[in-house]
Amino acid sequence: MKATILHNPRCSKSREALALLTEAGADVTVVEYLKTPPGADELARLYAKAGLSPRDGLRKGEAEAKALGQADEATVLAAMAANPILIERPLVETLKGVVIGRPPEAVRGIL
């Protein structure tokens, strides 16, 4: 099984989700999204596949997220692409779907 994880190695939840994928024998592509941020179109695709709105994938505790207030989805996606710290992590995709790995066990649902 192939999997892609938008990963932050400094995040314990992201490390736990990656470990679950590895233990399950997945062929994992690791994207350190802070170094290689996805574009707004890619984020829109991932959230649509997950059945989430871009706002659902926003790290709400970040000051920049609070500043987005009632911004529309395109503005939220553009902000996430420009400042990837705003992306809730980890974001995991397999052929079975996309989930935000919080808690990391949520990844099991798409294995």
C-alpha positions in Angstrom: 0.0 0.0 0.0 1.2 3.5 -0.9 0.8 6.4 1.5 1.8 10.0 1.6 2.2 12.0 4.8 2.5 15.7 5.1 4.9 15.5 8.0 6.6 17.7 10.6 9.4 15.6 12.3 9.2 17.9 15.3 5.6 17.0 16.0 4.9 13.9 18.2 1.5 13.2 16.6 3.1 13.3 13.1 5.9 11.0 14.2 3.3 8.6 15.7 1.3 8.6 12.5 4.4 7.9 10.5 5.3 5.0 12.8 1.7 3.5 12.3 2.1 3.7 8.5 5.6 2.1 8.7 4.4 -0.7 11.1 1.5 -1.4 8.7 4.0 -2.0 5.9 3.0 1.0 3.8 5.3 2.4 1.1 5.4 5.9 2.6 6.3 9.1 0.8 7.2 11.6 3.5 6.7 15.3 2.5 8.2 17.7 5.1 5.5 20.3 4.3 7.3 23.1 6.1 10.2 22.7 3.7 8.1 21.8 0.6 4.7 23.3 1.1 1.8 22.0 -1.0 0.1 24.6 -3.2 -3.5 25.8 -2.6 -4.8 23.4 -5.4 -3.2 20.4 -3.8 -4.6 21.3 -0.4 -8.0 21.8 -1.8 -7.8 18.3 -3.5 -6.7 16.7 -0.2 -9.4 18.3 1.9 -12.1 17.5 -0.7 -11.0 13.8 -0.7 -11.1 13.9 3.1 -14.6 15.4 3.1 -13.3 18.4 5.0 -13.3 22.2 4.4 -10.0 24.0 4.3 -11.0 25.6 7.6 -11.2 22.1 9.1 -7.5 21.7 8.2 -6.4 24.9 9.7 -4.2 25.0 12.9 -6.6 27.2 14.8 -4.1 27.9 17.6 -1.8 29.9 15.3 -2.1 33.6 15.5 -2.3 33.8 11.7 -5.2 31.4 11.7 -7.1 33.6 14.1 -6.5 36.6 11.8 -8.3 34.8 9.0 -11.6 35.2 10.9 -14.4 34.7 8.4 -12.2 34.5 5.3 -13.5 32.5 2.4 -12.0 29.0 1.5 -9.8 30.4 -1.3 -8.2 32.9 1.1 -7.7 30.2 3.8 -6.0 27.9 1.2 -3.8 30.7 -0.1 -2.8 31.5 3.5 -1.9 27.8 4.2 0.1 27.5 1.0 2.0 30.7 1.8 2.5 29.9 5.5 2.4 26.1 5.9 2.6 26.3 9.7 -1.1 26.9 9.3 -1.7 23.3 8.0 -3.0 20.9 10.7 -0.7 17.9 10.8 -0.2 15.2 9.9 -2.2 14.9 6.8 -2.2 11.4 5.4 -3.4 10.1 2.0 -3.8 6.5 0.8 -5.9 5.0 -1.9 -8.7 4.6 0.7 -8.8 8.3 1.6 -7.3 11.3 3.4 -7.3 12.0 7.1 -5.8 14.4 9.5 -3.9 12.1 11.9 -5.1 13.7 15.1 -5.3 11.4 16.9 -2.7 9.3 15.1 -4.9 6.3 15.3 -7.2 8.0 12.8 -4.7 6.8 10.1 -5.8 3.2 10.7 -9.2 4.0 9.0 -7.4 4.5 5.6 -5.0 1.6 5.8 
